[in-house]
Amino acid sequence: MTTPPPARVGDPAGAIDTPALVIDLDAFDRNLDRMAAFAKETGMRVRPHAKTHKSPMVAWLQIERGAVGQCCQKVAEAEILVDAGISDVLVSNQVVGEAKVARLAALARRARISVCADDPLQVDAYAAAARRFGVEIHVLVEIDVGAARCGVAPGAPAVDLARRIAEADGLTFDGVQAYHGSAQHIRGFLERGKAIELAGESLAMTVDALAAAGLECRTIGGAGTGSFRFETGSGLWNELQPGSYCFMDADYARNLGEDGSEGLEFEHALFVASTVMSASAPGRAVVDAGHKAASVDSGLPTVWQRRDTDYVSASDEHGKLSLSAAASPLGLGDRVWLVPGHVDPTVNLHDWYVGVRGGLDDGHVESVWPVAARGALT
């Protein structure tokens, strides 16, 4: 059952019930505009990743700024996007299982649907479903460019799989998926760039081999928030798939820029609003946002604009803060804004976004959006 929204349009930001997932709309808009300007300047296609935001509302704002569509990881996410009118969706993942593949094919009756493959059995299943539903499914060969997760080996194995796709009735070979996920969080700028350079070598070899076999890549996709400038600079990729850039999180803020400073070029725009529920000892406060309000898989949340206060531990419904001797005190009922360690799984914990305009402290609620694809795991 969906819970009631934690705020109403027009409420002051301070009236938002907590814990709540809050978007600073001013910072959010600047993040979207910055990526859109980069795409326009470089001529790159941008297909933002909906696994981050899980929201057709956010998707439409990205598309209005020039995004070519959306990508996502699950068929259920794709269904929610297509139901909202998004007409071009890539499931940037392998889809396995008769029921899921049938749902994917059914979506292709209403939108341009693409999906990844790294195994001949997947290709055969996609083709059978496409024929059954009388549709065309676009398929990308995913290659392993260094993440050691999904993906066929570069070169000849990728060509063999692409040829199988191209020869299958109901399928269109669309190109190559070359996403290096683990490179996104390599802290050093040069080291991150080197990882993408090595990925590019595998990619270039594969694209050349495909061309020699008469197989053209309409799409060479990948890249993420942590590396998209490197893929663009390589001249190899033509479609970027960043997700977290629209919100940012504490983990991405630890990446180093070219000058060695922490933080990327995007702003923190997503927060968990919390309230002090206990302040029974000096130097300690407890807020009402624990594991069930913010994911800690990539580290604990950070406390926004209180450098002298640390979020030091979480339990199910409690977050413990440690205050330095110089910190301004926190009392019962005080508001604390948290930057989640990892955006994507934090979003999946909430039913609603509360959009605030004019600043977290003095602004007002401009929008309340459902996290429509929360729990869309199939």
Secondary structure, 3 states (H helix, E strand, C coil): CCCCCCCCCCCEHHHCCCCEEEEEHHHHHHHHHHHHHHHHHHCCEECCEHHHHCCHHHHHHHHHCCCCCEEECCHHHHHHHHHCCCCEEEEEEECCCHHHHHHHHHHCCCCEEEEEECCHHHHHHHHHHHHHHCCCEEEEEEECCCCCCCCECCCHHHHHHHHHHHHCCCEEEEEEECCCHHHHHCCCHHHHHHHHHHHHHHHHHHHHHHHHCCCCCCEEEECCCCCHHHHHHHCCCCEECCCHHHCCCCCHHHCECCCCCECCCCCCCEEEEEEEEEEEECCEEEECCCCCCCCCCCCCCEECCCCCEEEEEECCCCEEEEECCCCCCCCCCCEEEEECCCHHHHHCCCCEEEEEECCCCCCEEEEEEECCCCCCCC
